[in-house]
Amino acid sequence: MPGIGNRTELPQATPHAGCSCCSTNAATPPRQETADAEFLVEGLTCGHCVETVKKAASTVEGVNAATVELVAGGTSRLRIAGSADPAAVREAVTAAGYTVSR
């Protein structure tokens, strides 16, 4: 671009009052510590089973995210991100009709 020597000479953007992405006054949310856990779940056979287990696990206080690696007819893996009590996660999955083997 003619008339511009280098990028350091470009004017700085002015942050908008309500914009949290570029405001220098934006508060940084506190980082929440998470303790991930993994469970082995038996009895899952399809995508519906996966969704049921994820939904059951997600209802437990302290669960930030739940993912399931389906092994149809075998032992699937349920991974939890968050600080939930493992016993509460086991109880929720068992109440949904599945067996938690570990």
C-alpha positions in Angstrom: 0.0 0.0 0.0 1.5 3.3 -0.9 2.3 5.7 1.9 2.6 3.1 4.6 6.1 2.3 5.7 5.5 -0.7 7.9 2.8 -2.2 10.1 4.0 -0.5 13.3 2.9 2.8 11.8 -0.7 1.7 11.3 -3.2 3.3 13.8 -4.4 1.1 16.6 -8.0 0.0 16.7 -10.1 1.7 19.3 -11.9 -0.9 21.5 -15.7 -0.5 21.6 -17.2 0.0 25.0 -19.3 -3.2 25.0 -16.9 -5.4 23.1 -15.3 -8.0 25.3 -13.0 -9.4 22.7 -10.9 -6.2 22.2 -11.5 -4.1 25.3 -8.6 -3.6 27.6 -11.1 -3.5 30.4 -12.5 -7.0 29.7 -12.5 -9.3 32.7 -10.7 -12.6 32.1 -13.0 -15.4 33.5 -11.3 -17.4 36.2 -9.9 -20.7 34.9 -11.8 -23.6 36.3 -9.6 -26.5 37.2 -10.8 -29.8 35.8 -10.1 -33.4 36.7 -10.7 -35.7 33.8 -12.0 -39.2 34.4 -12.6 -42.3 32.3 -15.1 -45.0 32.8 -15.6 -48.3 31.0 -19.2 -48.9 30.2 -20.8 -52.1 28.9 -24.1 -52.6 27.0 -23.9 -49.8 24.5 -24.8 -50.9 21.0 -25.7 -47.8 19.0 -25.7 -44.0 18.8 -28.9 -43.8 20.9 -27.0 -45.6 23.7 -24.2 -43.2 23.4 -26.5 -40.2 23.7 -28.3 -41.7 26.6 -25.0 -42.3 28.5 -23.7 -38.8 27.7 -27.0 -37.2 28.8 -27.0 -39.2 32.0 -23.4 -38.3 32.8 -24.0 -34.6 31.9 -26.7 -34.3 34.6 -24.1 -34.9 37.3 -22.9 -31.8 39.1 -19.4 -30.9 38.1 -19.4 -32.6 34.7 -18.3 -30.0 32.1 -18.3 -32.4 29.1 -19.0 -36.1 28.4 -17.8 -38.0 25.4 -18.3 -41.7 24.6 -16.1 -43.9 22.4 -18.5 -46.6 21.2 -17.4 -50.2 20.9 -20.7 -51.9 19.9 -21.2 -55.1 21.8 -18.0 -54.5 23.7 -16.7 -52.2 26.4 -17.1 -48.5 25.5 -15.2 -45.6 27.1 -16.9 -42.7 28.8 -14.7 -39.7 29.3 -15.7 -36.9 31.7 -14.2 -33.4 31.9 -14.8 -31.7 35.1 -14.7 -32.1 38.8 -17.6 -34.5 39.3 -17.6 -37.2 41.9 -16.8 -40.5 40.1 -19.4 -42.4 42.2 -22.1 -40.0 41.1 -21.2 -40.5 37.5 -21.3 -44.3 37.9 -24.7 -44.0 39.7 -26.1 -41.9 36.9 -24.9 -44.2 34.1 -26.2 -47.3 36.0 -29.6 -45.6 36.5 -29.7 -45.1 32.8 -29.5 -48.9 32.3 -25.8 -49.5 31.6 -23.0 -51.3 33.5 -20.0 -49.4 34.6 -17.1 -51.8 34.9 -14.5 -49.4 36.0 
